[in-house]
Amino acid sequence: MKLAAMTIAILASGGAMAAAEPRTIDPDWPCQQVKVGELSIASFWNGPPVDPATADWRQDAAVAALVGTITQRRLPMDQAAQRIADFAKAADKDKPRELRLVFAGVFDVLNRERETVLNGLDRFGQRQKALAATLRQEAEDLRTIQSNGSADAAKVSELTEHVLWDQQFFETRRQSLRYACDVPTAIEQRLYGLAKAIQDNLD
């Protein structure tokens, strides 16, 4: 590919990057999925009132142990549901109170985990926006140098290689972002499944 044609391709790609940025309230949010900053308990829980902010679920060793296990996403949901059922059976008369504490713990842990992921995605978005701006400026500089008939060929070649490397780095990061953007949804699905399993054992 000739250098001039290569520059045009890079500049076009840079424009596409800007156009592809999702329109959300948070300008740093890099995902196509709509960003939901805070989760509502009512969206997951239809049982007796629970306030994760005040529930001292960590003070109950059995509850804390169960919460620590079932919130691990590597544990299949069917196994998590069975552990909840076993816990409910062992709790006997304390079952309603214990299960409310379990939900409080599950919501607390997964909500905090999700918040950490959202913050990480925001930071990723900031860096990606800065990189895109740098890449567009580099490509524009390259086009300016190429338009100069007396430009040093070696310098043009070096700058072209640098721009292409930055573009490849940007695209690699954008590809990895697709998987990262699915994590908040996966956490929400986990929370919903665990909440349902807990409520199924309240009766």
C-alpha positions as CSV (number, residue, x, y, z in Angstrom):
1,M,0.0,0.0,0.0
2,K,1.3,3.4,-0.9
3,L,2.0,5.8,2.0
4,A,-0.6,8.3,0.9
5,A,-3.3,5.6,0.6
6,M,-2.3,4.2,3.9
7,T,-2.7,7.6,5.6
8,I,-6.2,8.0,4.2
9,A,-7.1,4.6,5.6
10,I,-5.8,5.5,9.0
11,L,-7.6,8.8,9.1
12,A,-10.9,7.1,8.0
13,S,-10.4,4.5,10.7
14,G,-9.9,7.3,13.3
15,G,-13.1,8.9,12.2
16,A,-15.0,5.6,12.5
17,M,-13.6,5.2,16.1
18,A,-15.1,8.5,17.1
19,A,-18.4,7.8,15.4
20,A,-18.6,4.4,17.1
21,E,-18.4,5.8,20.6
22,P,-21.7,5.1,22.4
23,R,-23.9,8.1,23.3
24,T,-24.4,7.8,27.1
25,I,-24.7,10.2,30.0
26,D,-21.2,9.2,31.2
27,P,-18.8,10.3,28.4
28,D,-16.2,7.9,29.6
29,W,-18.4,4.8,29.4
30,P,-16.9,2.7,26.6
31,C,-19.6,0.0,26.2
32,Q,-22.5,-0.3,23.9
33,Q,-24.6,-1.6,26.8
34,V,-26.5,1.1,28.7
35,K,-24.8,2.0,31.9
36,V,-26.8,1.5,35.0
37,G,-24.9,3.1,37.9
38,E,-26.7,1.6,40.9
39,L,-28.8,-1.6,41.3
40,S,-32.2,-1.5,43.0
41,I,-32.9,-4.2,45.5
42,A,-36.6,-4.3,44.3
43,S,-35.4,-5.4,40.9
44,F,-34.1,-8.7,42.4
45,W,-36.0,-9.3,45.7
46,N,-39.7,-9.8,46.3
47,G,-39.3,-11.3,49.8
48,P,-39.5,-9.7,53.2
49,P,-37.8,-6.3,53.6
50,V,-34.0,-6.5,53.6
51,D,-31.5,-3.6,54.0
52,P,-28.0,-4.8,52.9
53,A,-26.5,-1.5,54.3
54,T,-27.6,-2.4,57.9
55,A,-27.8,-6.2,57.9
56,D,-24.9,-7.6,59.9
57,W,-24.6,-10.7,57.7
58,R,-20.8,-11.0,58.2
59,Q,-21.4,-11.6,62.0
60,D,-23.1,-14.9,61.2
61,A,-20.3,-17.3,60.3
62,A,-22.5,-19.8,58.5
63,V,-24.2,-17.0,56.4
64,A,-20.8,-15.4,55.6
65,A,-19.4,-18.7,54.5
66,L,-22.3,-19.4,52.2
67,V,-22.3,-16.0,50.7
68,G,-18.6,-16.3,50.0
69,T,-19.1,-19.5,48.2
70,I,-22.2,-18.9,46.1
71,T,-21.1,-15.4,44.9
72,Q,-18.2,-17.0,43.1
73,R,-19.2,-17.0,39.5
74,R,-17.1,-20.1,38.8
75,L,-19.6,-22.1,40.9
76,P,-22.4,-23.3,38.6
77,M,-25.8,-21.9,39.5
78,D,-27.3,-25.3,40.0
79,Q,-24.7,-26.1,42.6
80,A,-25.2,-22.7,44.2
81,A,-29.0,-23.3,44.4
82,Q,-28.4,-26.6,46.0
83,R,-26.2,-25.1,48.7
84,I,-28.8,-22.5,49.4
85,A,-31.5,-25.3,49.8
86,D,-29.2,-27.3,52.1
87,F,-28.5,-24.2,54.2
88,A,-32.3,-23.4,54.4
89,K,-33.0,-26.9,55.5
90,A,-30.4,-26.8,58.3
91,A,-31.5,-23.4,59.5
92,D,-35.0,-24.8,60.4
93,K,-37.0,-22.3,62.5
94,D,-34.4,-19.5,61.9
95,K,-34.7,-20.0,58.1
96,P,-36.5,-16.7,57.3
97,R,-34.0,-14.6,59.2
98,E,-31.0,-16.5,57.9
99,L,-32.1,-16.4,54.3
100,R,-32.7,-12.7,54.5
101,L,-29.2,-12.3,55.8
102,V,-27.9,-14.5,52.9
103,F,-29.6,-12.2,50.4
104,A,-28.2,-9.1,52.1
105,G,-24.7,-10.6,51.8
106,V,-25.2,-11.7,48.2
107,F,-26.4,-8.3,47.2
108,D,-23.7,-6.5,49.1
109,V,-20.9,-8.6,47.6
110,L,-22.1,-8.7,44.0
111,N,-23.1,-5.0,44.0
112,R,-19.6,-4.0,45.2
113,E,-18.0,-6.3,42.7
114,R,-20.1,-4.8,39.9
115,E,-19.2,-1.3,41.1
116,T,-15.5,-2.2,40.9
117,V,-16.0,-3.4,37.3
118,L,-17.9,-0.3,36.3
119,N,-15.1,1.9,37.7
120,G,-12.5,-0.1,35.8
121,L,-14.5,0.2,32.5
122,D,-14.7,4.0,33.0
123,R,-11.0,4.2,33.4
124,F,-10.5,2.0,30.3
125,G,-12.8,4.3,28.4
126,Q,-10.8,7.4,29.5
127,R,-7.6,5.8,28.3
128,Q,-9.2,4.6,25.0
129,K,-10.5,8.0,24.2
130,A,-7.1,9.5,24.9
131,L,-5.5,6.9,22.6
132,A,-8.0,7.5,19.8
133,A,-7.3,11.3,20.0
134,T,-3.5,10.7,19.9
135,L,-3.9,8.3,17.0
136,R,-6.0,10.8,14.9
137,Q,-3.4,13.5,15.6
138,E,-0.5,11.2,14.6
139,A,-2.3,10.3,11.4
140,E,-3.0,13.9,10.6
141,D,0.7,14.8,11.2
142,L,1.7,12.0,8.9
143,R,-0.6,13.3,6.2
144,T,0.9,16.8,6.6
145,I,4.5,15.4,6.3
146,Q,3.6,13.4,3.3
147,S,2.2,16.4,1.5
148,N,5.6,18.0,1.8
149,G,7.5,17.0,-1.3
150,S,10.8,17.5,0.4
151,A,10.0,15.2,3.4
152,D,12.6,12.7,4.5
153,A,11.5,9.3,3.2
154,A,13.0,7.5,6.2
155,K,11.2,9.8,8.7
156,V,7.9,9.3,6.8
157,S,8.4,5.5,6.9
158,E,9.2,5.6,10.7
159,L,6.2,7.7,11.5
160,T,3.9,5.5,9.4
161,E,5.0,2.4,11.2
162,H,4.5,4.1,14.5
163,V,0.9,5.2,13.6
164,L,0.1,1.7,12.4
165,W,1.4,0.2,15.6
166,D,-0.7,2.5,17.7
167,Q,-3.8,1.7,15.5
168,Q,-3.2,-2.0,16.0
169,F,-2.9,-1.5,19.8
170,F,-6.1,0.5,19.8
171,E,-8.0,-2.2,17.9
172,T,-6.6,-5.0,20.2
173,R,-7.9,-3.1,23.2
174,R,-11.2,-2.5,21.6
175,Q,-11.6,-6.2,20.9
176,S,-10.9,-7.1,24.5
177,L,-13.4,-4.5,25.6
178,R,-16.3,-6.6,24.2
179,Y,-15.7,-9.3,26.8
180,A,-15.2,-6.8,29.7
181,C,-18.5,-5.0,28.8
182,D,-20.4,-8.3,29.4
183,V,-19.1,-8.7,33.0
184,P,-21.6,-6.3,34.7
185,T,-24.5,-8.2,33.0
186,A,-23.1,-11.5,34.1
187,I,-22.9,-10.2,37.7
188,E,-26.5,-9.0,37.5
189,Q,-27.6,-12.4,36.2
190,R,-25.8,-14.1,39.0
191,L,-27.5,-11.9,41.5
192,Y,-30.9,-12.5,40.0
193,G,-30.4,-16.3,40.0
194,L,-29.2,-16.3,43.6
195,A,-32.0,-14.1,44.8
196,K,-34.6,-16.4,43.1
197,A,-33.0,-19.5,44.7
198,I,-33.1,-17.8,48.1
199,Q,-36.7,-16.8,47.8
200,D,-37.7,-20.2,46.5
201,N,-36.6,-21.6,49.9
202,L,-38.4,-19.0,52.0
203,D,-41.7,-21.0,51.9
